[in-house]
Amino acid sequence: MPNRSLYLAAYDIRHPKRLRKALIVLKDFASGGQKSVFECYLSNQEKDELLSRISDVMDLSDDRFLIVPLNQHAVRVLGIAVMPMDPDFFFIG
């Protein structure tokens, strides 16, 4: 398994058609998330692929995408939240 780091990825896509496409892209990489914010465990290659695929979907003059590396030891969850974890495998289909 590649060495993966935890990232928080978020988008603000203004057109419904691009929004649906962005959601499909993010779900290919996310291990958890809600609405337009996703927890993603990514290797460097997976991060580059995500950035490439999401930029193909976006209108760079109108939409926004943010990816932030998280220190896994500093992550805190409250309420019914579940700690993010790198799954053994991803199903893409």
N, CA, C and O atoms as a Tinker XYZ file with bonds, in Angstrom:
   372  protein
     1  N      0.854000   -1.178000    0.000000    73     2
     2  CA     0.000000    0.000000    0.000000    64     1     3
     3  C      0.898000    1.237000    0.000000    63     2     4     5
     4  O      1.885000    1.288000    0.733000    81     3
     5  N      0.554000    2.245000   -0.829000    73     3     6
     6  CA     1.370000    3.460000   -0.848000    64     5     7
     7  C      1.281000    4.222000    0.472000    63     6     8     9
     8  O      0.310000    4.094000    1.217000    81     7
     9  N      2.301000    5.006000    0.739000    73     7    10
    10  CA     2.299000    5.856000    1.928000    64     9    11
    11  C      1.353000    7.022000    1.677000    63    10    12    13
    12  O      1.582000    7.829000    0.776000    81    11
    13  N      0.300000    7.110000    2.465000    73    11    14
    14  CA    -0.720000    8.136000    2.261000    64    13    15
    15  C     -0.743000    9.101000    3.442000    63    14    16    17
    16  O     -0.449000    8.735000    4.580000    81    15
    17  N     -1.103000   10.342000    3.132000    73    15    18
    18  CA    -1.296000   11.377000    4.145000    64    17    19
    19  C     -2.749000   11.828000    4.111000    63    18    20    21
    20  O     -3.420000   11.722000    3.084000    81    19
    21  N     -3.229000   12.333000    5.246000    73    19    22
    22  CA    -4.604000   12.795000    5.353000    64    21    23
    23  C     -4.715000   14.236000    4.865000    63    22    24    25
    24  O     -3.936000   15.102000    5.264000    81    23
    25  N     -5.696000   14.480000    3.995000    73    23    26
    26  CA    -5.988000   15.815000    3.468000    64    25    27
    27  C     -7.465000   16.112000    3.660000    63    26    28    29
    28  O     -8.297000   15.205000    3.698000    81    27
    29  N     -7.771000   17.374000    3.776000    73    27    30
    30  CA    -9.144000   17.839000    3.738000    64    29    31
    31  C     -9.311000   18.536000    2.400000    63    30    32    33
    32  O     -8.576000   19.473000    2.090000    81    31
    33  N    -10.274000   18.084000    1.604000    73    31    34
    34  CA   -10.523000   18.654000    0.280000    64    33    35
    35  C    -11.920000   19.262000    0.267000    63    34    36    37
    36  O    -12.879000   18.649000    0.736000    81    35
    37  N    -12.024000   20.460000   -0.267000    73    35    38
    38  CA   -13.317000   21.148000   -0.319000    64    37    39
    39  C    -13.444000   21.885000   -1.641000    63    38    40    41
    40  O    -12.457000   22.346000   -2.214000    81    39
    41  N    -14.672000   21.983000   -2.109000    73    39    42
    42  CA   -14.892000   22.712000   -3.350000    64    41    43
    43  C    -16.112000   23.610000   -3.252000    63    42    44    45
    44  O    -17.012000   23.393000   -2.441000    81    43
    45  N    -16.113000   24.627000   -4.108000    73    43    46
    46  CA   -17.262000   25.515000   -4.302000    64    45    47
    47  C    -17.430000   25.623000   -5.812000    63    46    48    49
    48  O    -16.773000   26.427000   -6.473000    81    47
    49  N    -18.325000   24.793000   -6.341000    73    47    50
    50  CA   -18.566000   24.725000   -7.778000    64    49    51
    51  C    -19.931000   25.364000   -8.034000    63    50    52    53
    52  O    -20.924000   24.973000   -7.420000    81    51
    53  N    -19.983000   26.328000   -8.919000    73    51    54
    54  CA   -21.185000   27.144000   -9.073000    64    53    55
    55  C    -22.213000   26.627000  -10.072000    63    54    56    57
    56  O    -23.372000   27.038000  -10.013000    81    55
    57  N    -21.837000   25.757000  -10.970000    73    55    58
    58  CA   -22.784000   25.265000  -11.971000    64    57    59
    59  C    -23.175000   23.825000  -11.634000    63    58    60    61
    60  O    -22.295000   23.005000  -11.372000    81    59
    61  N    -24.470000   23.494000  -11.633000    73    59    62
    62  CA   -24.916000   22.154000  -11.220000    64    61    63
    63  C    -24.257000   21.001000  -11.988000    63    62    64    65
    64  O    -23.949000   19.967000  -11.394000    81    63
    65  N    -24.041000   21.161000  -13.279000    73    63    66
    66  CA   -23.424000   20.082000  -14.063000    64    65    67
    67  C    -21.975000   19.854000  -13.631000    63    66    68    69
    68  O    -21.549000   18.710000  -13.472000    81    67
    69  N    -21.219000   20.929000  -13.442000    73    67    70
    70  CA   -19.839000   20.801000  -12.971000    64    69    71
    71  C    -19.817000   20.293000  -11.533000    63    70    72    73
    72  O    -18.919000   19.539000  -11.159000    81    71
    73  N    -20.785000   20.694000  -10.732000    73    71    74
    74  CA   -20.881000   20.248000   -9.344000    64    73    75
    75  C    -21.026000   18.730000   -9.269000    63    74    76    77
    76  O    -20.353000   18.084000   -8.466000    81    75
    77  N    -21.895000   18.156000  -10.096000    73    75    78
    78  CA   -22.074000   16.696000  -10.126000    64    77    79
    79  C    -20.772000   15.998000  -10.530000    63    78    80    81
    80  O    -20.393000   14.982000   -9.948000    81    79
    81  N    -20.098000   16.556000  -11.532000    73    79    82
    82  CA   -18.840000   15.958000  -11.988000    64    81    83
    83  C    -17.766000   16.032000  -10.894000    63    82    84    85
    84  O    -17.009000   15.082000  -10.698000    81    83
    85  N    -17.708000   17.160000  -10.190000    73    83    86
    86  CA   -16.736000   17.314000   -9.105000    64    85    87
    87  C    -17.009000   16.309000   -7.992000    63    86    88    89
    88  O    -16.070000   15.742000   -7.433000    81    87
    89  N    -18.266000   16.081000   -7.666000    73    87    90
    90  CA   -18.630000   15.111000   -6.635000    64    89    91
    91  C    -18.163000   13.711000   -7.026000    63    90    92    93
    92  O    -17.651000   12.971000   -6.185000    81    91
    93  N    -18.333000   13.347000   -8.282000    73    91    94
    94  CA   -17.899000   12.031000   -8.762000    64    93    95
    95  C    -16.386000   11.899000   -8.611000    63    94    96    97
    96  O    -15.899000   10.863000   -8.157000    81    95
    97  N    -15.639000   12.937000   -8.988000    73    95    98
    98  CA   -14.175000   12.905000   -8.862000    64    97    99
    99  C    -13.773000   12.731000   -7.405000    63    98   100   101
   100  O    -12.955000   11.866000   -7.090000    81    99
   101  N    -14.339000   13.543000   -6.507000    73    99   102
   102  CA   -13.941000   13.485000   -5.092000    64   101   103
   103  C    -14.282000   12.151000   -4.459000    63   102   104   105
   104  O    -13.520000   11.652000   -3.631000    81   103
   105  N    -15.406000   11.566000   -4.829000    73   103   106
   106  CA   -15.777000   10.274000   -4.240000    64   105   107
   107  C    -14.803000    9.174000   -4.631000    63   106   108   109
   108  O    -14.686000    8.172000   -3.925000    81   107
   109  N    -14.097000    9.350000   -5.756000    73   107   110
   110  CA   -13.077000    8.371000   -6.141000    64   109   111
   111  C    -11.884000    8.393000   -5.191000    63   110   112   113
   112  O    -11.140000    7.415000   -5.113000    81   111
   113  N    -11.693000    9.492000   -4.470000    73   111   114
   114  CA   -10.513000    9.649000   -3.621000    64   113   115
   115  C    -10.839000    9.725000   -2.128000    63   114   116   117
   116  O     -9.941000    9.560000   -1.301000    81   115
   117  N    -12.084000    9.970000   -1.768000    73   115   118
   118  CA   -12.446000   10.258000   -0.378000    64   117   119
   119  C    -12.668000    8.997000    0.442000    63   118   120   121
   120  O    -13.152000    7.985000   -0.064000    81   119
   121  N    -12.306000    9.078000    1.717000    73   119   122
   122  CA   -12.627000    8.001000    2.652000    64   121   123
   123  C    -13.777000    8.412000    3.556000    63   122   124   125
   124  O    -14.304000    7.583000    4.297000    81   123
   125  N    -14.168000    9.659000    3.509000    73   123   126
   126  CA   -15.294000   10.169000    4.277000    64   125   127
   127  C    -15.572000   11.586000    3.841000    63   126   128   129
   128  O    -14.768000   12.197000    3.138000    81   127
   129  N    -16.697000   12.104000    4.251000    73   127   130
   130  CA   -16.996000   13.480000    3.892000    64   129   131
   131  C    -18.474000   13.784000    3.997000    63   130   132   133
   132  O    -19.300000   12.925000    4.307000    81   131
   133  N    -18.768000   15.029000    3.729000    73   131   134
   134  CA   -20.135000   15.497000    3.850000    64   133   135
   135  C    -20.290000   16.729000    2.986000    63   134   136   137
   136  O    -19.483000   17.655000    3.067000    81   135
   137  N    -21.324000   16.747000    2.158000    73   135   138
   138  CA   -21.609000   17.871000    1.263000    64   137   139
   139  C    -20.414000   18.152000    0.374000    63   138   140   141
   140  O    -20.122000   17.338000   -0.502000    81   139
   141  N    -19.712000   19.252000    0.547000    73   139   142
   142  CA   -18.602000   19.583000   -0.350000    64   141   143
   143  C    -17.249000   19.548000    0.351000    63   142   144   145
   144  O    -16.295000   20.163000   -0.125000    81   143
   145  N    -17.150000   18.838000    1.473000    73   143   146
   146  CA   -15.885000   18.700000    2.204000    64   145   147
   147  C    -15.618000   17.207000    2.421000    63   146   148   149
   148  O    -16.489000   16.465000    2.876000    81   147
   149  N    -14.383000   16.782000    2.081000    73   147   150
   150  CA   -14.060000   15.361000    2.107000    64   149   151
   151  C    -12.733000   15.104000    2.791000    63   150   152   153
   152  O    -11.802000   15.902000    2.678000    81   151
   153  N    -12.647000   13.979000    3.507000    73   151   154
   154  CA   -11.396000   13.490000    4.070000    64   153   155
   155  C    -10.792000   12.556000    3.029000    63   154   156   157
   156  O    -11.449000   11.620000    2.574000    81   155
   157  N     -9.545000   12.808000    2.651000    73   155   158
   158  CA    -8.891000   12.003000    1.625000    64   157   159
   159  C     -7.512000   11.574000    2.108000    63   158   160   161
   160  O     -6.697000   12.408000    2.503000    81   159
   161  N     -7.257000   10.280000    2.073000    73   159   162
   162  CA    -5.910000    9.773000    2.298000    64   161   163
   163  C     -5.282000    9.604000    0.924000    63   162   164   165
   164  O     -5.755000    8.813000    0.108000    81   163
   165  N     -4.217000   10.350000    0.673000    73   163   166
   166  CA    -3.640000   10.392000   -0.664000    64   165   167
   167  C     -2.131000   10.211000   -0.640000    63   166   168   169
   168  O     -1.440000   10.758000    0.220000    81   167
   169  N     -1.633000    9.443000   -1.587000    73   167   170
   170  CA    -0.200000    9.427000   -1.852000    64   169   171
   171  C      0.101000   10.670000   -2.696000    63   170   172   173
   172  O     -0.823000   11.349000   -3.144000    81   171
   173  N      1.356000   10.966000   -2.911000    73   171   174
   174  CA     1.695000   12.123000   -3.750000    64   173   175
   175  C      1.129000   11.963000   -5.158000    63   174   176   177
   176  O      0.637000   12.927000   -5.744000    81   175
   177  N      1.198000   10.762000   -5.695000    73   175   178
   178  CA     0.669000   10.505000   -7.035000    64   177   179
   179  C     -0.851000   10.666000   -7.059000    63   178   180   181
   180  O     -1.388000   11.247000   -8.003000    81   179
   181  N     -1.550000   10.167000   -6.046000    73   179   182
   182  CA    -3.008000   10.304000   -5.985000    64   181   183
   183  C     -3.405000   11.767000   -5.844000    63   182   184   185
   184  O     -4.393000   12.199000   -6.438000    81   183
   185  N     -2.643000   12.540000   -5.059000    73   183   186
   186  CA    -2.937000   13.971000   -4.909000    64   185   187
   187  C     -2.794000   14.675000   -6.251000    63   186   188   189
   188  O     -3.641000   15.491000   -6.615000    81   187
   189  N     -1.738000   14.371000   -6.984000    73   187   190
   190  CA    -1.541000   14.974000   -8.309000    64   189   191
   191  C     -2.670000   14.593000   -9.260000    63   190   192   193
   192  O     -3.146000   15.428000  -10.030000    81   191
   193  N     -3.101000   13.325000   -9.205000    73   191   194
   194  CA    -4.199000   12.881000  -10.066000    64   193   195
   195  C     -5.499000   13.588000   -9.697000    63   194   196   197
   196  O     -6.241000   14.018000  -10.581000    81   195
   197  N     -5.781000   13.713000   -8.401000    73   195   198
   198  CA    -6.980000   14.428000   -7.953000    64   197   199
   199  C     -6.961000   15.860000   -8.461000    63   198   200   201
   200  O     -7.957000   16.336000   -9.004000    81   199
   201  N     -5.843000   16.551000   -8.292000    73   199   202
   202  CA    -5.749000   17.945000   -8.744000    64   201   203
   203  C     -5.934000   18.054000  -10.256000    63   202   204   205
   204  O     -6.578000   18.988000  -10.734000    81   203
   205  N     -5.388000   17.128000  -10.996000    73   203   206
   206  CA    -5.543000   17.134000  -12.443000    64   205   207
   207  C     -6.995000   16.909000  -12.848000    63   206   208   209
   208  O     -7.534000   17.631000  -13.687000    81   207
   209  N     -7.623000   15.900000  -12.246000    73   207   210
   210  CA    -9.009000   15.567000  -12.613000    64   209   211
   211  C     -9.981000   16.655000  -12.191000    63   210   212   213
   212  O    -10.911000   16.968000  -12.935000    81   211
   213  N     -9.786000   17.241000  -11.009000    73   211   214
   214  CA   -10.726000   18.271000  -10.553000    64   213   215
   215  C    -10.555000   19.543000  -11.381000    63   214   216   217
   216  O    -11.533000   20.247000  -11.633000    81   215
   217  N     -9.336000   19.848000  -11.807000    73   215   218
   218  CA    -9.140000   21.049000  -12.628000    64   217   219
   219  C     -9.773000   20.881000  -14.006000    63   218   220   221
   220  O    -10.164000   21.867000  -14.631000    81   219
   221  N     -9.879000   19.628000  -14.488000    73   219   222
   222  CA   -10.562000   19.375000  -15.759000    64   221   223
   223  C    -12.061000   19.631000  -15.658000    63   222   224   225
   224  O    -12.701000   19.955000  -16.658000    81   223
   225  N    -12.621000   19.489000  -14.472000    73   223   226
   226  CA   -14.058000   19.665000  -14.244000    64   225   227
   227  C    -14.406000   21.136000  -13.991000    63   226   228   229
   228  O    -15.485000   21.599000  -14.361000    81   227
   229  N    -13.499000   21.849000  -13.369000    73   227   230
   230  CA   -13.788000   23.209000  -12.898000    64   229   231
   231  C    -13.717000   24.253000  -14.015000    63   230   232   233
   232  O    -13.040000   24.074000  -15.027000    81   231
   233  N    -14.441000   25.345000  -13.790000    73   231   234
   234  CA   -14.220000   26.588000  -14.518000    64   233   235
   235  C    -13.328000   27.411000  -13.595000    63   234   236   237
   236  O    -13.808000   27.967000  -12.607000    81   235
   237  N    -12.043000   27.494000  -13.905000    73   235   238
   238  CA   -11.074000   28.093000  -12.990000    64   237   239
   239  C    -11.317000   29.580000  -12.739000    63   238   240   241
   240  O    -10.755000   30.146000  -11.801000    81   239
   241  N    -12.142000   30.215000  -13.559000    73   239   242
   242  CA   -12.455000   31.631000  -13.337000    64   241   243
   243  C    -13.679000   31.813000  -12.444000    63   242   244   245
   244  O    -13.983000   32.933000  -12.034000    81   243
   245  N    -14.393000   30.710000  -12.136000    73   243   246
   246  CA   -15.655000   30.822000  -11.396000    64   245   247
   247  C    -15.734000   29.914000  -10.168000    63   246   248   249
   248  O    -16.463000   30.220000   -9.224000    81   247
   249  N    -14.995000   28.803000  -10.170000    73   247   250
   250  CA   -15.092000   27.793000   -9.116000    64   249   251
   251  C    -13.841000   27.815000   -8.240000    63   250   252   253
   252  O    -12.825000   28.417000   -8.589000    81   251
   253  N    -13.944000   27.139000   -7.088000    73   251   254
   254  CA   -12.810000   27.039000   -6.161000    64   253   255
   255  C    -12.641000   25.608000   -5.691000    63   254   256   257
   256  O    -13.606000   24.853000   -5.565000    81   255
   257  N    -11.376000   25.251000   -5.432000    73   255   258
   258  CA   -11.045000   23.950000   -4.851000    64   257   259
   259  C     -9.913000   24.172000   -3.860000    63   258   260   261
   260  O     -8.969000   24.910000   -4.139000    81   259
   261  N    -10.013000   23.530000   -2.705000    73   259   262
   262  CA    -9.021000   23.680000   -1.651000    64   261   263
   263  C     -8.631000   22.294000   -1.156000    63   262   264   265
   264  O     -9.490000   21.450000   -0.899000    81   263
   265  N     -7.326000   22.069000   -1.024000    73   263   266
   266  CA    -6.844000   20.817000   -0.439000    64   265   267
   267  C     -5.813000   21.190000    0.620000    63   266   268   269
   268  O     -4.844000   21.897000    0.340000    81   267
   269  N     -6.037000   20.701000    1.850000    73   267   270
   270  CA    -5.214000   21.086000    2.995000    64   269   271
   271  C     -4.674000   19.824000    3.661000    63   270   272   273
   272  O     -5.455000   18.943000    4.021000    81   271
   273  N     -3.351000   19.718000    3.834000    73   271   274
   274  CA    -2.820000   18.568000    4.567000    64   273   275
   275  C     -3.146000   18.700000    6.057000    63   274   276   277
   276  O     -3.067000   19.790000    6.624000    81   275
   277  N     -3.508000   17.593000    6.675000    73   275   278
   278  CA    -3.833000   17.578000    8.107000    64   277   279
   279  C     -2.826000   16.731000    8.859000    63   278   280   281
   280  O     -2.416000   15.670000    8.388000    81   279
   281  N     -2.438000   17.195000   10.006000    73   279   282
   282  CA    -1.604000   16.404000   10.899000    64   281   283
   283  C     -2.530000   15.392000   11.569000    63   282   284   285
   284  O     -3.396000   15.763000   12.362000    81   283
   285  N     -2.345000   14.130000   11.252000    73   283   286
   286  CA    -3.254000   13.092000   11.739000    64   285   287
   287  C     -3.307000   13.016000   13.257000    63   286   288   289
   288  O     -4.323000   12.604000   13.817000    81   287
   289  N     -2.229000   13.406000   13.933000    73   287   290
   290  CA    -2.197000   13.333000   15.388000    64   289   291
   291  C     -2.944000   14.493000   16.034000    63   290   292   293
   292  O     -3.249000   14.442000   17.225000    81   291
   293  N     -3.241000   15.536000   15.266000    73   291   294
   294  CA    -3.931000   16.698000   15.813000    64   293   295
   295  C     -5.423000   16.695000   15.495000    63   294   296   297
   296  O     -6.138000   17.613000   15.896000    81   295
   297  N     -5.904000   15.674000   14.780000    73   295   298
   298  CA    -7.317000   15.614000   14.405000    64   297   299
   299  C     -8.153000   15.301000   15.635000    63   298   300   301
   300  O     -7.855000   14.358000   16.368000    81   299
   301  N     -9.186000   16.080000   15.862000    73   299   302
   302  CA   -10.137000   15.863000   16.957000    64   301   303
   303  C    -11.534000   15.808000   16.360000    63   302   304   305
   304  O    -11.859000   16.582000   15.460000    81   303
   305  N    -12.343000   14.916000   16.847000    73   303   306
   306  CA   -13.723000   14.825000   16.390000    64   305   307
   307  C    -14.644000   14.982000   17.594000    63   306   308   309
   308  O    -14.269000   14.632000   18.713000    81   307
   309  N    -15.827000   15.500000   17.373000    73   307   310
   310  CA   -16.806000   15.717000   18.430000    64   309   311
   311  C    -18.143000   15.117000   18.018000    63   310   312   313
   312  O    -18.379000   14.883000   16.833000    81   311
   313  N    -18.996000   14.872000   18.961000    73   311   314
   314  CA   -20.327000   14.366000   18.669000    64   313   315
   315  C    -20.273000   12.940000   18.161000    63   314   316   317
   316  O    -19.512000   12.118000   18.674000    81   315
   317  N    -21.090000   12.641000   17.141000    73   315   318
   318  CA   -21.147000   11.279000   16.609000    64   317   319
   319  C    -20.105000   11.054000   15.514000    63   318   320   321
   320  O    -20.131000   10.027000   14.837000    81   319
   321  N    -19.190000   12.008000   15.338000    73   319   322
   322  CA   -18.166000   11.906000   14.301000    64   321   323
   323  C    -17.274000   10.699000   14.522000    63   322   324   325
   324  O    -17.084000   10.253000   15.654000    81   323
   325  N    -16.739000   10.185000   13.457000    73   323   326
   326  CA   -15.829000    9.042000   13.486000    64   325   327
   327  C    -14.455000    9.531000   13.036000    63   326   328   329
   328  O    -14.349000   10.276000   12.061000    81   327
   329  N    -13.405000    9.116000   13.741000    73   327   330
   330  CA   -12.051000    9.488000   13.352000    64   329   331
   331  C    -11.789000    9.005000   11.929000    63   330   332   333
   332  O    -12.102000    7.860000   11.602000    81   331
   333  N    -11.221000    9.857000   11.077000    73   331   334
   334  CA   -10.895000    9.408000    9.724000    64   333   335
   335  C     -9.810000    8.346000    9.766000    63   334   336   337
   336  O     -8.898000    8.411000   10.591000    81   335
   337  N     -9.911000    7.369000    8.875000    73   335   338
   338  CA    -8.880000    6.344000    8.805000    64   337   339
   339  C     -8.680000    5.939000    7.347000    63   338   340   341
   340  O     -9.608000    5.957000    6.538000    81   339
   341  N     -7.447000    5.576000    7.046000    73   339   342
   342  CA    -7.080000    5.134000    5.711000    64   341   343
   343  C     -7.608000    3.720000    5.524000    63   342   344   345
   344  O     -7.142000    2.800000    6.196000    81   343
   345  N     -8.576000    3.522000    4.621000    73   343   346
   346  CA    -9.110000    2.179000    4.428000    64   345   347
   347  C     -8.096000    1.258000    3.769000    63   346   348   349
   348  O     -7.152000    1.710000    3.121000    81   347
   349  N     -8.306000   -0.050000    3.945000    73   347   350
   350  CA    -7.418000   -1.037000    3.338000    64   349   351
   351  C     -7.487000   -0.995000    1.820000    63   350   352   353
   352  O     -6.505000   -1.286000    1.138000    81   351
   353  N     -8.651000   -0.630000    1.295000    73   351   354
   354  CA    -8.820000   -0.559000   -0.148000    64   353   355
   355  C     -9.926000    0.427000   -0.470000    63   354   356   357
   356  O    -10.747000    0.760000    0.384000    81   355
   357  N     -9.940000    0.895000   -1.720000    73   355   358
   358  CA   -10.998000    1.751000   -2.232000    64   357   359
   359  C    -11.717000    0.999000   -3.338000    63   358   360   361
   360  O    -11.081000    0.332000   -4.154000    81   359
   361  N    -13.031000    1.101000   -3.370000    73   359   362
   362  CA   -13.805000    0.529000   -4.455000    64   361   363
   363  C    -14.170000    1.662000   -5.400000    63   362   364   365
   364  O    -14.834000    2.622000   -5.007000    81   363
   365  N    -13.738000    1.546000   -6.628000    73   363   366
   366  CA   -14.084000    2.544000   -7.643000    64   365   367
   367  C    -14.911000    1.833000   -8.687000    63   366   368   369
   368  O    -14.431000    0.903000   -9.336000    81   367
   369  N    -16.135000    2.254000   -8.853000    73   367   370
   370  CA   -16.980000    1.543000   -9.803000    64   369   371
   371  C    -18.134000    2.297000  -10.135000    63   370   372
   372  O    -18.959000    1.844000  -10.928000    81   371
